[in-house]
Amino acid sequence: MDAVLRHPASLAWRVLGTPPRGLSRVDPAPRVPGYRVLREVGTGRRSSAWLAQDAQGAECVLKLQPAAASTLHREWEVADRVRGGAIVRMHDHGRCGDWAWLAMDHLPGGDLATRLRAGVTPAEALTFLAQAAQGLAQLHRAGYVHRDVKPANFLLRADGALLLADLGLAVPAGTATGRREGSVTGTPRYVAPEQLQGAPASPAADVYALGVLLHEMLAGRPPFAGETLLEILSQHLVATPPRLPDACAPLQPLVDRMLAKEVERRLPNAEAVLGLLGQRCMK
């Protein structure tokens, strides 16, 4: 059978969130030539992830999306230019029938979003910040902007170190993005003010999202929340971030520099974040 899935509509339900008629939740695993699929390990708005073995028996993760709406080819192109280091390694990609797929390293530690549910200490937060900034600095040095920095897009190795993942929305810095009415590029809880206004892609937008993540790690919640999407986005545009807990007050200047509304007042890229962290370590 040449199609990736025995019942491809079942994966569309997982990826797009629309349950097809006549299908149960327990569906056959996808078929990708050259890989033995073991089990599903994750699902999101745009993709589904499956633990698999390649032809040599090595474990990897297969990421699948409907080909018509796939960002996997872009993710492969960016990863091919920014290999190794603090970015998840990609192995291969392709298309079978109506489905696009991407093979990547299997990282058994899960993602940072899951890790944060247990809470982290200020020292752990700074370690995670430095590791996240290393991956983004690598991307920025190559001339790209991630545009979807959030905890779920940092994966943990077995030793607990973070690697940057999900490059499907990455574009070259300076790319004119525009903004369609009612649409948001990235994840609303972490989106920079200028992204909402359709400014060209800039590494400073990734820094802002990283600042939201830092605040979340230190305070136990993101700085901006609301019952509606409009409330959250409005706060990104005009609201002052809440102060950190007293125990984390020495880190308030760093958070403020990363969450500055005006791009010219914000740290310009992840390399600058690493520079400030290095200065703190030397004090």
Secondary structure, 3 states (H helix, E strand, C coil): CCCCCCCHHHHHHHHHCCCCCCCCCCCCCCCCCCCEEEEEEEECCCCEEEEEECCCCCEEEEEEEEHHHCCHHHHHHHHHHCCCCCECCEEEEEEECCEEEEEEECCCCCEHHHHHCCCCCHHHHHHHHHHHHHHHHHHHHCCEECCCCCHHHEEECCCCCEEECCCCCCEECCCCCCCCCCCCCCCHHHCCHHHHCCCCCCHHHHHHHHHHHHHHHHHCCCCCCCCCHHHHHHHHHHCCCCCCCHHHHHHHHHHHHHCCCCHHHCCCCHHHHHHHHHHHHHC
